[in-house]
Amino acid sequence: MNDTGKGLIMRRLLVLIIGLNVLLNCAGTLTTAPKDINYQRVIEVIGGRDTLYAKSLQWLAKTYTDSKEVIEYKDKDAGKIIGRGATTVLYNPTGIAPIYLNIRYAITIEVKDNKSRITFDQIYNPQSPAAPIWLDSWNRLQPKYKELVDNYAEYLEAANDDW
């Protein structure tokens, strides 16, 4: 075998090794999250149900670009608001070519006297609605939901500006 034949074999072997490495790295991150994943928190806060309901609507209006597009259902008597939100998450299973996934979710806010519960669920990728949410993506989503909930709690706890 001449030198060019050995070089070709070495290049093919190197490509094969790199390909297997990428494949094995991908397999480790392609664990799916449970279908019923959600992020939920109960916030204890001083205030009546009607006040917390109004502040929840205000928070949605200030947090989401177009709250009229977000809010799908609201019932003041029941103390419940349901809407749809979206975010992006960086997904990079190969370590080579990161992509941003668009993620959609339902947001439910329920209020009672002195408490509010916020839930993010029905999480999916609109480009592949039937595809599962990968555990890696869920791990990257959780801090985003925590940040939103922390912001919501701060908004509920803020004193009203009486001017």
N, C-alpha and C positions, 0 to 999 in steps of 0.2 A: 504494500500500500504506500502511495507517495504522500508527501507532506500536505498537499492540498486536500487529499481524501481524509487524512487525519484531522486537519483543521475543520473540515465540514462536519465530521462526526463530533468533534469537541464542541462546536457551536450548537449543534442540535442537542447534544447532551446538556449543555448549559441552559438552553431555552427550556428543555424538559424539566430540569431541576427548578428553575425559576417559576415555571408554570405550576408545578406541584406545590411549591412553597406558597404561592398565591392562593391556590385552591384550598390547601389545608388551613391557611389563615382565614379564608372566607368561611369555611365550614364551622369554625369556632364562633363566629359572630352571627351565624344564621339561625340562631335559636329563636323560636317564636315566643312572643309574650302571650299570656292567657287571653282568650277571646273577650272576656268580661273585665278587662283591665279598666281601672278608673283611678282618679285622684280626687279625694274628698276630704273636706275639713269642716268642722263645726267651730264657729267663732262665737265666743261668749262676749257680749257687748251690751252696755246699758242702753236701752231704748225700746220704745213700743214697736209693735209689729208694723204699723203704718209708716212710722218714721224710717225703720230699717228697709222697708219695701221701697220707699221713695229714694233713699240713699243708694240702694242697690241699682235702681234704674239710672240714677245720676252717674254712678260709677261705670256702668256699661256704656253710657253715652260718652264719657270722658276717656275710657280705655280703648274702645273699638272705634275705628275710623267712621263707620256708618252704623250706629246702633240700631237704626230702623231696619237694616238688612240683617243684623245679628239676631234681634229679638223676634222669635216666632210665636211665642205664647206668653201672656201675662194675665194674672188673675189676682187682683189686689185682695179680694175676700179670702182666697186660699193662701195668699202670701207666697205665690210661686211665679217664677220667671224662667222660661226655657228659651235658649237661643243656640245659635251655631257660631263657631269660631274657627279660625285657621291660624296655623303657624308653619314655620319651616324648621327642619332639623337636618343637620349635616350627617350624611350616611357615607361611611368609607370602609366597607368590609375588606377591601383588598389592600388598603394602605397606599394605593397608587392613584386612584381616580375618584376623589370625593364627589358626591353629588348632593344636591339639596332636595329633600323630599317635602312636598306639600302635605301637611297633615290637617285634616278636618276633625272637629269634635263637637259634641253637644256640651253646653254649659247649663246647669240647672242651679238656680238660687232659690232656696226656701227660707222664709223668715217666720219667726215667732217672737213673742216678747222676749227681749234680752238675748236672743241668739239667732244666728244665721248659719245655714249649711250651704256650701258651694261644692258642686260636683262636676268634674270633667269626665265624660265617658263617651261611648259610641265613637271611638277613635279609629280613623281609617285614612288611607291614602287615596285621594280621589282619582289618581291616574290608574290605580289598580284596586278598586274597592273590594274585590273578593280576596285580595292578597292579605296575608296576616301582617300585623305590626311586628317587626323584628325586635327582639329584646334589646339590642343595641340602640335602636331608635327610641324605645320606651325609656331607657336609661337617660337618654339625652332630652326627652320631653319632660320628665319629672321636675327638673330644676325650673323649667319655664312655667309649669303649672304652679309650683311653689312660689315663684316670684309674683305671679298674678294673684294668688290667694293672699300673700303677704300684703300686696298693694291694696287689695279689697278690704282686708282687715283694718289697715291703717286708715282707709277712707271712712269706714264705718265708725271707727273710734275717734276720728277728728271731731272737734267741737264745731258746731254750726257758727258761722260768722253772723252775728247779730249786728247789723250796721244800720 
